[in-house]
Each structure stands twice: as C-alpha cells, then as structure tokens.
Amino acid sequence: MIVSYEIHTFVNGEWKIDSIFDSRSLALSEARRIDEGRRYSAVRVIEESFDEATQRVNSRTIFRGSKIDEENAETLERKRQARTDVQAKLAERKVQKKQAEKRAIIQKEQKRFKGAVVLTFLKVMGLVVLGAGLIVGIRYLATQL
C-alpha cells in the first residue's frame, strides 16, 4: 500500500494542490504553518492511499484549517455577545418599568390618602362650625324667650 499526503490550498474560489509529502507529520506541520499565515483562506491535508492489489485509491481529509471558520466563530461570538447585551438591557428596562409602575401606584395612593385626609378634615371642621353655630343659635334663642 502506497500512502501520500497532499496539501491543498483554497485560492480564488477553488482548491489547488500546494505540495505532496510521504510523511504524515511533515504534511501536517506544513499545513499548520500555512494555516497560521494570511496568504490562503483555507488549507487541508488529504491522505491518499493506493492499494496495489485492488487498484483502488482511498482519500480522506486528515486536517482542515480555515480563516473563514475563525472569522465565522468571531462573528458568532460578537452576535452572541450583542444578543446577551440586548437581553440584559431589556431585562433592566423591564425592572425599571416595574419600579416606575410601583412608584406611580404609591404616589397615586399617597394622593388619594391626602385627599381623604383633607376631606375628613373639612367634614370635621364643618361639623365643628355647625355645632358651634347651633350652640350660639340655641343660646340666642334662649335669651330671646
């Protein structure tokens, strides 16, 4: 069985063979070096094995590296962070809204209480004035008779 390792790079929208190795470790280390660079947007290592008895070639990808994957991951992380920030702000606004509603209810109850106190005071004062008037009126009538 013959095994070879091809490094493919993604250039102008298509995969091109960059180099071929007999050693898996050399192919993988070179692919990692290429992946760390900024020249190609993606790189992969294809392991090809040729079985002489069956005359078949088997291929499988043993390494993938992509700047697009990193950029997508960064974009997804930024979106997740933005979503978290928005949810936090919405939760904060909801809490603030509930607090404002509670303050409004308390203020309304305070106004209602003040109104009730004033009305009670006016009633009591009216009764006092009416009572005093009645007493003065009864005394006046008593002196007249």
C-alpha positions, -999 to 999 in steps of 0.1 A, spaced: 0 0 0 13 34 -10 3 64 11 8 101 2 -3 133 18 -14 163 -3 -17 198 10 -45 217 -8 -49 255 -5 -81 274 -13 -72 301 -39 -97 322 -59 -127 301 -50 -111 267 -58 -88 241 -42 -53 237 -56 -26 212 -47 2 230 -30 25 202 -21 28 164 -17 45 146 12 53 110 20 54 118 57 22 125 76 39 145 103 57 167 78 25 173 59 6 182 90 32 206 103 35 223 69 -3 226 68 -4 242 102 23 266 92 3 276 61 -28 279 82 -11 303 105 -2 326 76 -26 350 59 -19 340 23 -47 314 20 -82 315 33 -82 277 39 -59 247 38 -65 210 41 -44 178 41 -57 148 21 -44 114 28 -44 92 -3 -37 55 -1 -33 33 -31 -39 -4 -27 -19 -22 -54 -39 -55 -50 -73 -39 -57 -60 -10 -78 -81 14 -56 -73 48 -43 -89 59 -10 -88 95 0 -97 112 33 -92 146 48 -70 145 79 -66 182 85 -87 213 79 -78 249 86 -97 279 76 -96 317 83 -133 317 74 -140 294 102 -122 317 126 -139 347 113 -173 329 115 -165 319 151 -156 355 159 -187 368 142 -209 343 160 -192 353 193 -199 390 186 -235 382 177 -239 362 209 -224 390 230 -247 416 213 -277 393 219 -267 390 256 -262 427 259 -296 434 243 -313 408 266 -296 424 296 -308 459 286 -343 446 280 -344 429 314 -331 461 330 -357 482 313 -384 457 324 -372 461 360 -371 499 357 -406 498 342 -419 477 371 -402 501 396 -417 531 378 -452 515 380 -448 508 417 -437 544 423 -467 556 403 -491 534 423 -475 546 456 -478 582 445 -514 577 435 -522 561 468 -505 589 486 -525 615 467 -557 595 475 -547 594 512 -540 631 512 -573 638 496 -591 616 521 -574 634 550 -583 668 536 -619 657 530 -621 642 566 -606 674 580 -632 695 561 -660 673 573 -649 676 609 -644 713 606 -679 716 590 -694 696 619 -675 718 645 -687 750 628 -722 736 625 -721 725 662 -708 759 673 -734 776 652 -761 755 667 -749 763 703 -747 800 695 -782 799 679 -797 780 709 -782 805 733 -795 833 713 -830 818 712 -828 811 749 -821 847 757 -849 859 734 -876 838 751 
